[in-house]
Amino acid sequence: MLIDCERCVMRDIACADCVVTALLGPPGQPAAEIGEAERRALRVLADARMVSPLRMREPVARAS
């Protein structure tokens, strides 16, 4: 699952009750970083099929 808050139809309506906001902070604010402990916890939940796997990826710098 790729999450793009810019395309979310609930943006600015339900952000305060969104799991993405709980994990990363509200839109427009500096994002909180997901640490290794949180990544492991999300992996356990995903392996149990309780949540979708974390698909967030960091941008890769291109060589110039």
N, C-alpha and C positions, 0 to 999 in steps of 0.2 A: 504494500500500500504506500503510495507516494502521497505525501501531504503537502498541498500548496495552499496556504492560507489566503493568498491573493485570489484564488478561484473558488473559495468556500462560500456557499450561499448563506451560511449562518454567520459569516464574519461580521463583527461588530454587533451581532444580536446575541450570540451565545458563547462568546470567547471565554467569559469568566467560568463557564461550566464545562470547558473542553479539556480533554486529557492532554492535548498538545500544549495548551496553555499551562497546565499543571507541570508538565515536564520541561518545557522550553521557555516559558514566560510569555507574556502577552505580546501580540503583534505591535511593532513599532518600538519595542523595548529591546535592549541588548539581550540576545538569547542566552539562556543558561546552558551550561555544558553538561552533557550526559556523561557521567563518569563510568569507569569500568564496572563498579558495583551495580549501577543502574542498568548497564548493558547486559550484565549477567542475569539480572532479575527479569528483564524483558525477554531474554533468550529462553529462560525457564518457562515463562508464561507462553511464549510462542511455541515452544516444543510441546507443551500441553494443549496446544490449540485453543488457548483462552484469549489470545490476542493475535493480530497479524504480526509477522516478524518485522523488526525494525529495518527499514529500507533506506533510511537517511544516509547519504554519502557526502563526503567532503568533496568540494571541487578539486580537480587535478590541475595543477599548473602546467601549462604547455611550454615546452622549450621554444625559445625564440631564435 
